[in-house]
């Protein structure tokens, strides 16, 4: 992945206080998602999440200047 990842130094363990804004059980930390999205994409790129759940990846994309398409089975 060395040729793809633009950012280095993302730790194996990420600690972040997560304020649950929704009720989805698998909500991921937005700051972590923002780092990962920035590591593998450019501003304006399209990020697709076919299992978006709480749509925290969408929030991370909005903050990181990426476009987003996502869906989930539940409302």
PQR file with spaces between the fields and no chain letter, atoms N, CA, C, O and H, PARSE charges and radii, in Angstrom:
ATOM       1  N    UNK     1       0.804   -1.199    0.000 -0.4000 1.5000
ATOM       2  CA   UNK     1       0.000    0.000    0.000 -0.0000 2.0000
ATOM       3  C    UNK     1       0.848    1.265    0.000  0.5500 1.7000
ATOM       4  O    UNK     1       0.308    2.371   -0.014 -0.5500 1.4000
ATOM       5  N    UNK     2       2.167    1.116    0.016 -0.4000 1.5000
ATOM       6  CA   UNK     2       3.029    2.291    0.085 -0.0000 2.0000
ATOM       7  C    UNK     2       2.791    3.252   -1.064  0.5500 1.7000
ATOM       8  O    UNK     2       2.959    4.460   -0.902 -0.5500 1.4000
ATOM       9  H    UNK     2       2.606    0.217    0.027  0.4000 1.0000
ATOM      10  N    UNK     3       2.400    2.734   -2.229 -0.4000 1.5000
ATOM      11  CA   UNK     3       2.163    3.593   -3.374 -0.0000 2.0000
ATOM      12  C    UNK     3       0.820    4.302   -3.339  0.5500 1.7000
ATOM      13  O    UNK     3       0.587    5.226   -4.118 -0.5500 1.4000
ATOM      14  H    UNK     3       2.264    1.752   -2.361  0.4000 1.0000
ATOM      15  N    UNK     4      -0.059    3.881   -2.450 -0.4000 1.5000
ATOM      16  CA   UNK     4      -1.409    4.455   -2.395 -0.0000 2.0000
ATOM      17  C    UNK     4      -1.564    5.419   -1.219  0.5500 1.7000
ATOM      18  O    UNK     4      -2.090    6.518   -1.393 -0.5500 1.4000
ATOM      19  H    UNK     4       0.130    3.130   -1.817  0.4000 1.0000
ATOM      20  N    UNK     5      -1.123    5.031   -0.048 -0.4000 1.5000
ATOM      21  CA   UNK     5      -1.311    5.849    1.149 -0.0000 2.0000
ATOM      22  C    UNK     5      -0.456    7.112    1.069  0.5500 1.7000
ATOM      23  O    UNK     5       0.761    7.040    0.900 -0.5500 1.4000
ATOM      24  H    UNK     5      -0.695    4.138    0.092  0.4000 1.0000
ATOM      25  N    UNK     6      -1.103    8.260    1.193 -0.4000 1.5000
ATOM      26  CA   UNK     6      -0.390    9.537    1.155 -0.0000 2.0000
ATOM      27  C    UNK     6       0.057    9.983    2.541  0.5500 1.7000
ATOM      28  O    UNK     6       1.011   10.750    2.668 -0.5500 1.4000
ATOM      29  H    UNK     6      -2.092    8.319    1.331  0.4000 1.0000
ATOM      30  N    UNK     7      -0.615    9.514    3.566 -0.4000 1.5000
ATOM      31  CA   UNK     7      -0.268    9.867    4.940 -0.0000 2.0000
ATOM      32  C    UNK     7       0.357    8.673    5.627  0.5500 1.7000
ATOM      33  O    UNK     7      -0.025    7.530    5.377 -0.5500 1.4000
ATOM      34  H    UNK     7      -1.390    8.890    3.463  0.4000 1.0000
ATOM      35  N    UNK     8       1.298    8.935    6.476 -0.4000 1.5000
ATOM      36  CA   UNK     8       1.930    7.888    7.279 -0.0000 2.0000
ATOM      37  C    UNK     8       1.670    8.226    8.745  0.5500 1.7000
ATOM      38  O    UNK     8       1.175    9.307    9.068 -0.5500 1.4000
ATOM      39  H    UNK     8       1.608    9.864    6.680  0.4000 1.0000
ATOM      40  N    UNK     9       2.001    7.312    9.600 -0.4000 1.5000
ATOM      41  CA   UNK     9       1.918    7.604   11.032 -0.0000 2.0000
ATOM      42  C    UNK     9       0.532    7.439   11.627  0.5500 1.7000
ATOM      43  O    UNK     9       0.290    7.917   12.735 -0.5500 1.4000
ATOM      44  H    UNK     9       2.403    6.434    9.338  0.4000 1.0000
ATOM      45  N    UNK    10      -0.385    6.780   10.934 -0.4000 1.5000
ATOM      46  CA   UNK    10      -1.678    6.490   11.531 -0.0000 2.0000
ATOM      47  C    UNK    10      -1.467    5.282   12.430  0.5500 1.7000
ATOM      48  O    UNK    10      -1.062    4.225   11.947 -0.5500 1.4000
ATOM      49  H    UNK    10      -0.188    6.392   10.033  0.4000 1.0000
ATOM      50  N    UNK    11      -1.730    5.410   13.725 -0.4000 1.5000
ATOM      51  CA   UNK    11      -1.407    4.327   14.655 -0.0000 2.0000
ATOM      52  C    UNK    11      -2.314    3.112   14.480  0.5500 1.7000
ATOM      53  O    UNK    11      -3.415    3.210   13.937 -0.5500 1.4000
ATOM      54  H    UNK    11      -2.060    6.269   14.118  0.4000 1.0000
ATOM      55  N    UNK    12      -1.828    1.969   14.951 -0.4000 1.5000
ATOM      56  CA   UNK    12      -2.619    0.740   14.914 -0.0000 2.0000
ATOM      57  C    UNK    12      -3.804    0.810   15.875  0.5500 1.7000
ATOM      58  O    UNK    12      -4.856    0.222   15.622 -0.5500 1.4000
ATOM      59  H    UNK    12      -0.934    1.889   15.392  0.4000 1.0000
ATOM      60  N    UNK    13      -3.623    1.529   16.971 -0.4000 1.5000
ATOM      61  CA   UNK    13      -4.696    1.699   17.951 -0.0000 2.0000
ATOM      62  C    UNK    13      -5.035    3.177   18.005  0.5500 1.7000
ATOM      63  O    UNK    13      -4.151    4.019   18.162 -0.5500 1.4000
ATOM      64  H    UNK    13      -2.768    2.007   17.176  0.4000 1.0000
ATOM      65  N    UNK    14      -6.305    3.486   17.875 -0.4000 1.5000
ATOM      66  CA   UNK    14      -6.755    4.871   17.845 -0.0000 2.0000
ATOM      67  C    UNK    14      -7.710    5.087   19.010  0.5500 1.7000
ATOM      68  O    UNK    14      -8.719    4.392   19.133 -0.5500 1.4000
ATOM      69  H    UNK    14      -7.022    2.801   17.748  0.4000 1.0000
ATOM      70  N    UNK    15      -7.389    6.051   19.859 -0.4000 1.5000
ATOM      71  CA   UNK    15      -8.276    6.369   20.973 -0.0000 2.0000
ATOM      72  C    UNK    15      -8.933    7.711   20.715  0.5500 1.7000
ATOM      73  O    UNK    15      -8.271    8.698   20.391 -0.5500 1.4000
ATOM      74  H    UNK    15      -6.570    6.616   19.759  0.4000 1.0000
ATOM      75  N    UNK    16     -10.230    7.725   20.863 -0.4000 1.5000
ATOM      76  CA   UNK    16     -10.989    8.951   20.634 -0.0000 2.0000
ATOM      77  C    UNK    16     -12.275    8.864   21.428  0.5500 1.7000
ATOM      78  O    UNK    16     -12.968    7.847   21.398 -0.5500 1.4000
ATOM      79  H    UNK    16     -10.768    6.924   21.125  0.4000 1.0000
ATOM      80  N    UNK    17     -12.588    9.929   22.134 -0.4000 1.5000
ATOM      81  CA   UNK    17     -13.865    9.966   22.836 -0.0000 2.0000
ATOM      82  C    UNK    17     -14.955   10.189   21.802  0.5500 1.7000
ATOM      83  O    UNK    17     -14.928   11.162   21.048 -0.5500 1.4000
ATOM      84  H    UNK    17     -12.025   10.755   22.158  0.4000 1.0000
ATOM      85  N    UNK    18     -15.898    9.290   21.780 -0.4000 1.5000
ATOM      86  CA   UNK    18     -16.957    9.359   20.781 -0.0000 2.0000
ATOM      87  C    UNK    18     -18.255    9.710   21.464  0.5500 1.7000
ATOM      88  O    UNK    18     -18.750    8.970   22.314 -0.5500 1.4000
ATOM      89  H    UNK    18     -15.920    8.500   22.393  0.4000 1.0000
ATOM      90  N    UNK    19     -18.802   10.849   21.082 -0.4000 1.5000
ATOM      91  CA   UNK    19     -20.126   11.227   21.549 -0.0000 2.0000
ATOM      92  C    UNK    19     -21.120   10.620   20.571  0.5500 1.7000
ATOM      93  O    UNK    19     -21.189   11.045   19.417 -0.5500 1.4000
ATOM      94  H    UNK    19     -18.400   11.450   20.392  0.4000 1.0000
ATOM      95  N    UNK    20     -21.868    9.662   21.002 -0.4000 1.5000
ATOM      96  CA   UNK    20     -22.829    8.995   20.121 -0.0000 2.0000
ATOM      97  C    UNK    20     -23.915    9.984   19.729  0.5500 1.7000
ATOM      98  O    UNK    20     -24.720   10.413   20.556 -0.5500 1.4000
ATOM      99  H    UNK    20     -21.812    9.317   21.939  0.4000 1.0000
ATOM     100  N    UNK    21     -23.920   10.336   18.452 -0.4000 1.5000
ATOM     101  CA   UNK    21     -24.927   11.275   17.962 -0.0000 2.0000
ATOM     102  C    UNK    21     -26.134   10.542   17.417  0.5500 1.7000
ATOM     103  O    UNK    21     -27.178   11.151   17.183 -0.5500 1.4000
ATOM     104  H    UNK    21     -23.266    9.988   17.780  0.4000 1.0000
ATOM     105  N    UNK    22     -26.004    9.247   17.213 -0.4000 1.5000
ATOM     106  CA   UNK    22     -27.102    8.445   16.692 -0.0000 2.0000
ATOM     107  C    UNK    22     -27.240    7.178   17.511  0.5500 1.7000
ATOM     108  O    UNK    22     -26.648    7.038   18.582 -0.5500 1.4000
ATOM     109  H    UNK    22     -25.156    8.752   17.403  0.4000 1.0000
ATOM     110  N    UNK    23     -28.015    6.280   16.996 -0.4000 1.5000
ATOM     111  CA   UNK    23     -28.222    5.045   17.737 -0.0000 2.0000
ATOM     112  C    UNK    23     -27.602    3.843   17.041  0.5500 1.7000
ATOM     113  O    UNK    23     -27.802    2.710   17.478 -0.5500 1.4000
ATOM     114  H    UNK    23     -28.495    6.393   16.126  0.4000 1.0000
ATOM     115  N    UNK    24     -26.859    4.064   15.975 -0.4000 1.5000
ATOM     116  CA   UNK    24     -26.270    2.942   15.250 -0.0000 2.0000
ATOM     117  C    UNK    24     -25.132    2.341   16.069  0.5500 1.7000
ATOM     118  O    UNK    24     -24.240    3.057   16.524 -0.5500 1.4000
ATOM     119  H    UNK    24     -26.697    4.985   15.620  0.4000 1.0000
ATOM     120  N    UNK    25     -25.169    1.044   16.250 -0.4000 1.5000
ATOM     121  CA   UNK    25     -24.212    0.365   17.122 -0.0000 2.0000
ATOM     122  C    UNK    25     -22.778    0.374   16.586  0.5500 1.7000
ATOM     123  O    UNK    25     -21.831    0.256   17.364 -0.5500 1.4000
ATOM     124  H    UNK    25     -25.894    0.462   15.880  0.4000 1.0000
ATOM     125  N    UNK    26     -22.609    0.511   15.278 -0.4000 1.5000
ATOM     126  CA   UNK    26     -21.274    0.443   14.684 -0.0000 2.0000
ATOM     127  C    UNK    26     -20.750    1.798   14.233  0.5500 1.7000
ATOM     128  O    UNK    26     -19.929    1.868   13.319 -0.5500 1.4000
ATOM     129  H    UNK    26     -23.379    0.607   14.646  0.4000 1.0000
ATOM     130  N    UNK    27     -21.205    2.857   14.850 -0.4000 1.5000
ATOM     131  CA   UNK    27     -20.736    4.195   14.482 -0.0000 2.0000
ATOM     132  C    UNK    27     -19.239    4.296   14.727  0.5500 1.7000
ATOM     133  O    UNK    27     -18.753    3.922   15.795 -0.5500 1.4000
ATOM     134  H    UNK    27     -21.872    2.800   15.593  0.4000 1.0000
ATOM     135  N    UNK    28     -18.513    4.796   13.747 -0.4000 1.5000
ATOM     136  CA   UNK    28     -17.054    4.913   13.822 -0.0000 2.0000
ATOM     137  C    UNK    28     -16.652    6.352   14.141  0.5500 1.7000
ATOM     138  O    UNK    28     -17.398    7.283   13.836 -0.5500 1.4000
ATOM     139  H    UNK    28     -18.907    5.100   12.879  0.4000 1.0000
ATOM     140  N    UNK    29     -15.477    6.542   14.754 -0.4000 1.5000
ATOM     141  CA   UNK    29     -14.993    7.891   15.070 -0.0000 2.0000
ATOM     142  C    UNK    29     -14.746    8.707   13.795  0.5500 1.7000
ATOM     143  O    UNK    29     -14.034    8.262   12.895 -0.5500 1.4000
ATOM     144  H    UNK    29     -14.872    5.785   15.002  0.4000 1.0000
ATOM     145  N    UNK    30     -15.328    9.879   13.729 -0.4000 1.5000
ATOM     146  CA   UNK    30     -15.233   10.725   12.535 -0.0000 2.0000
ATOM     147  C    UNK    30     -13.794   11.172   12.290  0.5500 1.7000
ATOM     148  O    UNK    30     -13.350   11.195   11.143 -0.5500 1.4000
ATOM     149  H    UNK    30     -15.906   10.240   14.460  0.4000 1.0000
ATOM     150  N    UNK    31     -13.067   11.524   13.330 -0.4000 1.5000
ATOM     151  CA   UNK    31     -11.682   11.993   13.139 -0.0000 2.0000
ATOM     152  C    UNK    31     -10.802   10.883   12.564  0.5500 1.7000
ATOM     153  O    UNK    31      -9.945   11.152   11.723 -0.5500 1.4000
ATOM     154  H    UNK    31     -13.428   11.505   14.262  0.4000 1.0000
ATOM     155  N    UNK    32     -11.000    9.659   13.002 -0.4000 1.5000
ATOM     156  CA   UNK    32     -10.251    8.532   12.450 -0.0000 2.0000
ATOM     157  C    UNK    32     -10.609    8.327   10.985  0.5500 1.7000
ATOM     158  O    UNK    32      -9.725    8.145   10.148 -0.5500 1.4000
ATOM     159  H    UNK    32     -11.696    9.440   13.685  0.4000 1.0000
ATOM     160  N    UNK    33     -11.889    8.354   10.674 -0.4000 1.5000
ATOM     161  CA   UNK    33     -12.309    8.185    9.283 -0.0000 2.0000
ATOM     162  C    UNK    33     -11.759    9.296    8.405  0.5500 1.7000
ATOM     163  O    UNK    33     -11.370    9.057    7.262 -0.5500 1.4000
ATOM     164  H    UNK    33     -12.608    8.502   11.355  0.4000 1.0000
ATOM     165  N    UNK    34     -11.727   10.506    8.937 -0.4000 1.5000
ATOM     166  CA   UNK    34     -11.185   11.637    8.174 -0.0000 2.0000
ATOM     167  C    UNK    34      -9.709   11.397    7.835  0.5500 1.7000
ATOM     168  O    UNK    34      -9.282   11.665    6.712 -0.5500 1.4000
ATOM     169  H    UNK    34     -12.043   10.700    9.866  0.4000 1.0000
ATOM     170  N    UNK    35      -8.929   10.895    8.800 -0.4000 1.5000
ATOM     171  CA   UNK    35      -7.513   10.593    8.559 -0.0000 2.0000
ATOM     172  C    UNK    35      -7.356    9.513    7.500  0.5500 1.7000
ATOM     173  O    UNK    35      -6.531    9.643    6.596 -0.5500 1.4000
ATOM     174  H    UNK    35      -9.276   10.678    9.713  0.4000 1.0000
ATOM     175  N    UNK    36      -8.142    8.452    7.607 -0.4000 1.5000
ATOM     176  CA   UNK    36      -8.047    7.346    6.648 -0.0000 2.0000
ATOM     177  C    UNK    36      -8.464    7.801    5.252  0.5500 1.7000
ATOM     178  O    UNK    36      -7.831    7.434    4.262 -0.5500 1.4000
ATOM     179  H    UNK    36      -8.812    8.347    8.342  0.4000 1.0000
ATOM     180  N    UNK    37      -9.516    8.592    5.172 -0.4000 1.5000
ATOM     181  CA   UNK    37      -9.981    9.106    3.879 -0.0000 2.0000
ATOM     182  C    UNK    37      -8.906   10.007    3.261  0.5500 1.7000
ATOM     183  O    UNK    37      -8.649    9.934    2.060 -0.5500 1.4000
ATOM     184  H    UNK    37     -10.030    8.891    5.976  0.4000 1.0000
ATOM     185  N    UNK    38      -8.283   10.849    4.079 -0.4000 1.5000
ATOM     186  CA   UNK    38      -7.222   11.730    3.581 -0.0000 2.0000
ATOM     187  C    UNK    38      -5.998   10.935    3.136  0.5500 1.7000
ATOM     188  O    UNK    38      -5.255   11.374    2.258 -0.5500 1.4000
ATOM     189  H    UNK    38      -8.491   10.908    5.055  0.4000 1.0000
ATOM     190  N    UNK    39      -5.787    9.762    3.744 -0.4000 1.5000
ATOM     191  CA   UNK    39      -4.619    8.952    3.412 -0.0000 2.0000
ATOM     192  C    UNK    39      -4.737    8.298    2.046  0.5500 1.7000
ATOM     193  O    UNK    39      -3.720    7.964    1.438 -0.5500 1.4000
ATOM     194  H    UNK    39      -6.391    9.406    4.458  0.4000 1.0000
ATOM     195  N    UNK    40      -5.952    8.108    1.548 -0.4000 1.5000
ATOM     196  CA   UNK    40      -6.121    7.344    0.303 -0.0000 2.0000
ATOM     197  C    UNK    40      -6.899    8.090   -0.784  0.5500 1.7000
ATOM     198  O    UNK    40      -7.256    7.501   -1.804 -0.5500 1.4000
ATOM     199  H    UNK    40      -6.778    8.379    2.041  0.4000 1.0000
ATOM     200  N    UNK    41      -7.164    9.385   -0.569 -0.4000 1.5000
ATOM     201  CA   UNK    41      -7.918   10.119   -1.584 -0.0000 2.0000
ATOM     202  C    UNK    41      -7.473   11.580   -1.627  0.5500 1.7000
ATOM     203  O    UNK    41      -6.732   12.054   -0.765 -0.5500 1.4000
ATOM     204  H    UNK    41      -6.874    9.864    0.260  0.4000 1.0000
ATOM     205  N    UNK    42      -7.948   12.273   -2.653 -0.4000 1.5000
ATOM     206  CA   UNK    42      -7.663   13.700   -2.816 -0.0000 2.0000
ATOM     207  C    UNK    42      -8.952   14.491   -2.607  0.5500 1.7000
ATOM     208  O    UNK    42     -10.049   13.945   -2.721 -0.5500 1.4000
ATOM     209  H    UNK    42      -8.550   11.889   -3.353  0.4000 1.0000
ATOM     210  N    UNK    43      -8.813   15.779   -2.301 -0.4000 1.5000
ATOM     211  CA   UNK    43      -9.992   16.633   -2.194 -0.0000 2.0000
ATOM     212  C    UNK    43     -10.782   16.550   -3.484  0.5500 1.7000
ATOM     213  O    UNK    43     -10.213   16.568   -4.575 -0.5500 1.4000
ATOM     214  H    UNK    43      -7.921   16.223   -2.209  0.4000 1.0000
ATOM     215  N    UNK    44     -12.100   16.460   -3.352 -0.4000 1.5000
ATOM     216  CA   UNK    44     -12.977   16.376   -4.514 -0.0000 2.0000
ATOM     217  C    UNK    44     -13.226   14.960   -4.999  0.5500 1.7000
ATOM     218  O    UNK    44     -14.118   14.745   -5.819 -0.5500 1.4000
ATOM     219  H    UNK    44     -12.562   16.446   -2.466  0.4000 1.0000
ATOM     220  N    UNK    45     -12.455   13.978   -4.510 -0.4000 1.5000
ATOM     221  CA   UNK    45     -12.673   12.582   -4.893 -0.0000 2.0000
ATOM     222  C    UNK    45     -14.024   12.093   -4.372  0.5500 1.7000
ATOM     223  O    UNK    45     -14.627   12.701   -3.488 -0.5500 1.4000
ATOM     224  H    UNK    45     -11.730   14.153   -3.844  0.4000 1.0000
ATOM     225  N    UNK    46     -14.475   10.994   -4.936 -0.4000 1.5000
ATOM     226  CA   UNK    46     -15.725   10.367   -4.527 -0.0000 2.0000
ATOM     227  C    UNK    46     -15.421    9.172   -3.627  0.5500 1.7000
ATOM     228  O    UNK    46     -14.640    8.292   -3.992 -0.5500 1.4000
ATOM     229  H    UNK    46     -13.986   10.500   -5.655  0.4000 1.0000
ATOM     230  N    UNK    47     -16.039    9.150   -2.460 -0.4000 1.5000
ATOM     231  CA   UNK    47     -15.916    8.037   -1.521 -0.0000 2.0000
ATOM     232  C    UNK    47     -17.256    7.321   -1.476  0.5500 1.7000
ATOM     233  O    UNK    47     -18.298    7.958   -1.323 -0.5500 1.4000
ATOM     234  H    UNK    47     -16.672    9.864   -2.164  0.4000 1.0000
ATOM     235  N    UNK    48     -17.232    5.993   -1.609 -0.4000 1.5000
ATOM     236  CA   UNK    48     -18.461    5.192   -1.603 -0.0000 2.0000
ATOM     237  C    UNK    48     -18.445    4.297   -0.373  0.5500 1.7000
ATOM     238  O    UNK    48     -17.462    3.607   -0.101 -0.5500 1.4000
ATOM     239  H    UNK    48     -16.386    5.476   -1.733  0.4000 1.0000
ATOM     240  N    UNK    49     -19.552    4.321    0.367 -0.4000 1.5000
ATOM     241  CA   UNK    49     -19.715    3.451    1.530 -0.0000 2.0000
ATOM     242  C    UNK    49     -21.039    2.714    1.385  0.5500 1.7000
ATOM     243  O    UNK    49     -22.091    3.279    1.684 -0.5500 1.4000
ATOM     244  H    UNK    49     -20.350    4.882    0.147  0.4000 1.0000
ATOM     245  N    UNK    50     -21.010    1.450    0.927 -0.4000 1.5000
ATOM     246  CA   UNK    50     -22.247    0.708    0.691 -0.0000 2.0000
ATOM     247  C    UNK    50     -22.912    0.210    1.971  0.5500 1.7000
ATOM     248  O    UNK    50     -24.016   -0.332    1.915 -0.5500 1.4000
ATOM     249  H    UNK    50     -20.155    0.991    0.684  0.4000 1.0000
ATOM     250  N    UNK    51     -22.277    0.379    3.099 -0.4000 1.5000
ATOM     251  CA   UNK    51     -22.858   -0.005    4.386 -0.0000 2.0000
ATOM     252  C    UNK    51     -22.664    1.156    5.354  0.5500 1.7000
ATOM     253  O    UNK    51     -22.005    1.012    6.384 -0.5500 1.4000
ATOM     254  H    UNK    51     -21.380    0.819    3.145  0.4000 1.0000
ATOM     255  N    UNK    52     -23.238    2.297    5.020 -0.4000 1.5000
ATOM     256  CA   UNK    52     -22.948    3.553    5.700 -0.0000 2.0000
ATOM     257  C    UNK    52     -23.446    3.617    7.138  0.5500 1.7000
ATOM     258  O    UNK    52     -22.874    4.348    7.946 -0.5500 1.4000
ATOM     259  H    UNK    52     -23.773    2.414    4.183  0.4000 1.0000
ATOM     260  N    UNK    53     -24.484    2.879    7.477 -0.4000 1.5000
ATOM     261  CA   UNK    53     -24.969    2.846    8.863 -0.0000 2.0000
ATOM     262  C    UNK    53     -25.331    4.209    9.405  0.5500 1.7000
ATOM     263  O    UNK    53     -26.360    4.772    9.031 -0.5500 1.4000
ATOM     264  H    UNK    53     -24.948    2.285    6.820  0.4000 1.0000
ATOM     265  N    UNK    54     -24.503    4.746   10.279 -0.4000 1.5000
ATOM     266  CA   UNK    54     -24.780    6.042   10.908 -0.0000 2.0000
ATOM     267  C    UNK    54     -24.363    7.210   10.020  0.5500 1.7000
ATOM     268  O    UNK    54     -24.595    8.367   10.370 -0.5500 1.4000
ATOM     269  H    UNK    54     -23.667    4.288   10.583  0.4000 1.0000
ATOM     270  N    UNK    55     -23.752    6.917    8.883 -0.4000 1.5000
ATOM     271  CA   UNK    55     -23.274    7.927    7.934 -0.0000 2.0000
ATOM     272  C    UNK    55     -22.193    8.827    8.529  0.5500 1.7000
ATOM     273  O    UNK    55     -22.059    9.986    8.137 -0.5500 1.4000
ATOM     274  H    UNK    55     -23.564    5.976    8.599  0.4000 1.0000
ATOM     275  N    UNK    56     -21.417    8.288    9.483 -0.4000 1.5000
ATOM     276  CA   UNK    56     -20.297    9.064   10.022 -0.0000 2.0000
ATOM     277  C    UNK    56     -19.210    9.243    8.959  0.5500 1.7000
ATOM     278  O    UNK    56     -18.479   10.233    8.990 -0.5500 1.4000
ATOM     279  H    UNK    56     -21.526    7.347    9.802  0.4000 1.0000
ATOM     280  N    UNK    57     -19.094    8.298    8.019 -0.4000 1.5000
ATOM     281  CA   UNK    57     -18.135    8.472    6.921 -0.0000 2.0000
ATOM     282  C    UNK    57     -18.533    9.656    6.051  0.5500 1.7000
ATOM     283  O    UNK    57     -17.669   10.364    5.532 -0.5500 1.4000
ATOM     284  H    UNK    57     -19.688    7.493    7.994  0.4000 1.0000
ATOM     285  N    UNK    58     -19.829    9.875    5.888 -0.4000 1.5000
ATOM     286  CA   UNK    58     -20.296   11.027    5.129 -0.0000 2.0000
ATOM     287  C    UNK    58     -19.876   12.325    5.825  0.5500 1.7000
ATOM     288  O    UNK    58     -19.428   13.267    5.173 -0.5500 1.4000
ATOM     289  H    UNK    58     -20.530    9.299    6.309  0.4000 1.0000
ATOM     290  N    UNK    59     -20.023   12.365    7.139 -0.4000 1.5000
ATOM     291  CA   UNK    59     -19.608   13.551    7.891 -0.0000 2.0000
ATOM     292  C    UNK    59     -18.108   13.780    7.739  0.5500 1.7000
ATOM     293  O    UNK    59     -17.660   14.915    7.577 -0.5500 1.4000
ATOM     294  H    UNK    59     -20.387   11.599    7.669  0.4000 1.0000
ATOM     295  N    UNK    60     -17.337   12.699    7.791 -0.4000 1.5000
ATOM     296  CA   UNK    60     -15.882   12.817    7.626 -0.0000 2.0000
ATOM     297  C    UNK    60     -15.549   13.332    6.231  0.5500 1.7000
ATOM     298  O    UNK    60     -14.655   14.164    6.074 -0.5500 1.4000
ATOM     299  H    UNK    60     -17.701   11.776    7.922  0.4000 1.0000
ATOM     300  N    UNK    61     -16.260   12.846    5.220 -0.4000 1.5000
ATOM     301  CA   UNK    61     -16.026   13.308    3.846 -0.0000 2.0000
ATOM     302  C    UNK    61     -16.356   14.792    3.696  0.5500 1.7000
ATOM     303  O    UNK    61     -15.616   15.538    3.055 -0.5500 1.4000
ATOM     304  H    UNK    61     -16.986   12.170    5.347  0.4000 1.0000
ATOM     305  N    UNK    62     -17.454   15.208    4.283 -0.4000 1.5000
ATOM     306  CA   UNK    62     -17.826   16.619    4.211 -0.0000 2.0000
ATOM     307  C    UNK    62     -16.740   17.486    4.831  0.5500 1.7000
ATOM     308  O    UNK    62     -16.392   18.530    4.280 -0.5500 1.4000
ATOM     309  H    UNK    62     -18.055   14.602    4.804  0.4000 1.0000
ATOM     310  N    UNK    63     -16.204   17.066    5.966 -0.4000 1.5000
ATOM     311  CA   UNK    63     -15.162   17.835    6.649 -0.0000 2.0000
ATOM     312  C    UNK    63     -13.831   17.785    5.898  0.5500 1.7000
ATOM     313  O    UNK    63     -13.029   18.715    5.994 -0.5500 1.4000
ATOM     314  H    UNK    63     -16.487   16.218    6.414  0.4000 1.0000
ATOM     315  N    UNK    64     -13.592   16.698    5.147 -0.4000 1.5000
ATOM     316  CA   UNK    64     -12.321   16.528    4.438 -0.0000 2.0000
ATOM     317  C    UNK    64     -12.388   16.996    2.984  0.5500 1.7000
ATOM     318  O    UNK    64     -11.401   16.889    2.257 -0.5500 1.4000
ATOM     319  H    UNK    64     -14.243   15.943    5.069  0.4000 1.0000
ATOM     320  N    UNK    65     -13.537   17.511    2.554 -0.4000 1.5000
ATOM     321  CA   UNK    65     -13.656   18.019    1.192 -0.0000 2.0000
ATOM     322  C    UNK    65     -13.773   16.934    0.139  0.5500 1.7000
ATOM     323  O    UNK    65     -13.325   17.110   -0.994 -0.5500 1.4000
ATOM     324  H    UNK    65     -14.340   17.598    3.145  0.4000 1.0000
ATOM     325  N    UNK    66     -14.374   15.808    0.510 -0.4000 1.5000
ATOM     326  CA   UNK    66     -14.607   14.719   -0.449 -0.0000 2.0000
ATOM     327  C    UNK    66     -16.099   14.593   -0.727  0.5500 1.7000
ATOM     328  O    UNK    66     -16.930   14.967    0.101 -0.5500 1.4000
ATOM     329  H    UNK    66     -14.738   15.665    1.430  0.4000 1.0000
ATOM     330  N    UNK    67     -16.425   14.065   -1.894 -0.4000 1.5000
ATOM     331  CA   UNK    67     -17.806   13.771   -2.236 -0.0000 2.0000
ATOM     332  C    UNK    67     -18.138   12.384   -1.691  0.5500 1.7000
ATOM     333  O    UNK    67     -17.240   11.568   -1.482 -0.5500 1.4000
ATOM     334  H    UNK    67     -15.750   13.762   -2.567  0.4000 1.0000
ATOM     335  N    UNK    68     -19.418   12.114   -1.461 -0.4000 1.5000
ATOM     336  CA   UNK    68     -19.803   10.879   -0.779 -0.0000 2.0000
ATOM     337  C    UNK    68     -21.075   10.307   -1.378  0.5500 1.7000
ATOM     338  O    UNK    68     -22.023   11.033   -1.675 -0.5500 1.4000
ATOM     339  H    UNK    68     -20.148   12.777   -1.631  0.4000 1.0000
ATOM     340  N    UNK    69     -21.077    8.985   -1.550 -0.4000 1.5000
ATOM     341  CA   UNK    69     -22.291    8.231   -1.871 -0.0000 2.0000
ATOM     342  C    UNK    69     -22.348    7.092   -0.873  0.5500 1.7000
ATOM     343  O    UNK    69     -21.368    6.366   -0.704 -0.5500 1.4000
ATOM     344  H    UNK    69     -20.306    8.395   -1.308  0.4000 1.0000
ATOM     345  N    UNK    70     -23.477    6.926   -0.212 -0.4000 1.5000
ATOM     346  CA   UNK    70     -23.615    5.843    0.747 -0.0000 2.0000
ATOM     347  C    UNK    70     -25.049    5.374    0.846  0.5500 1.7000
ATOM     348  O    UNK    70     -25.983    6.082    0.470 -0.5500 1.4000
ATOM     349  H    UNK    70     -24.273    7.516   -0.349  0.4000 1.0000
ATOM     350  N    UNK    71     -25.205    4.174    1.355 -0.4000 1.5000
ATOM     351  CA   UNK    71     -26.548    3.629    1.582 -0.0000 2.0000
ATOM     352  C    UNK    71     -26.469    2.638    2.733  0.5500 1.7000
ATOM     353  O    UNK    71     -25.382    2.259    3.170 -0.5500 1.4000
ATOM     354  H    UNK    71     -24.447    3.598    1.661  0.4000 1.0000
ATOM     355  N    UNK    72     -27.623    2.229    3.213 -0.4000 1.5000
ATOM     356  CA   UNK    72     -27.696    1.227    4.255 -0.0000 2.0000
ATOM     357  C    UNK    72     -29.054    0.543    4.164  0.5500 1.7000
ATOM     358  O    UNK    72     -29.975    1.083    3.552 -0.5500 1.4000
ATOM     359  H    UNK    72     -28.506    2.536    2.858  0.4000 1.0000
ATOM     360  N    UNK    73     -29.187   -0.609    4.751 -0.4000 1.5000
ATOM     361  CA   UNK    73     -30.438   -1.363    4.688 -0.0000 2.0000
ATOM     362  C    UNK    73     -31.505   -0.812    5.616  0.5500 1.7000
ATOM     363  O    UNK    73     -32.696   -0.981    5.357 -0.5500 1.4000
ATOM     364  H    UNK    73     -28.438   -1.048    5.248  0.4000 1.0000
ATOM     365  N    UNK    74     -31.096   -0.155    6.694 -0.4000 1.5000
ATOM     366  CA   UNK    74     -32.036    0.362    7.680 -0.0000 2.0000
ATOM     367  C    UNK    74     -32.244    1.858    7.491  0.5500 1.7000
ATOM     368  O    UNK    74     -31.385    2.549    6.944 -0.5500 1.4000
ATOM     369  H    UNK    74     -30.128   -0.018    6.905  0.4000 1.0000
ATOM     370  N    UNK    75     -33.388    2.348    7.946 -0.4000 1.5000
ATOM     371  CA   UNK    75     -33.685    3.786    7.863 -0.0000 2.0000
ATOM     372  C    UNK    75     -32.807    4.574    8.805  0.5500 1.7000
ATOM     373  O    UNK    75     -32.916    5.799    8.871 -0.5500 1.4000
ATOM     374  H    UNK    75     -34.086    1.786    8.391  0.4000 1.0000
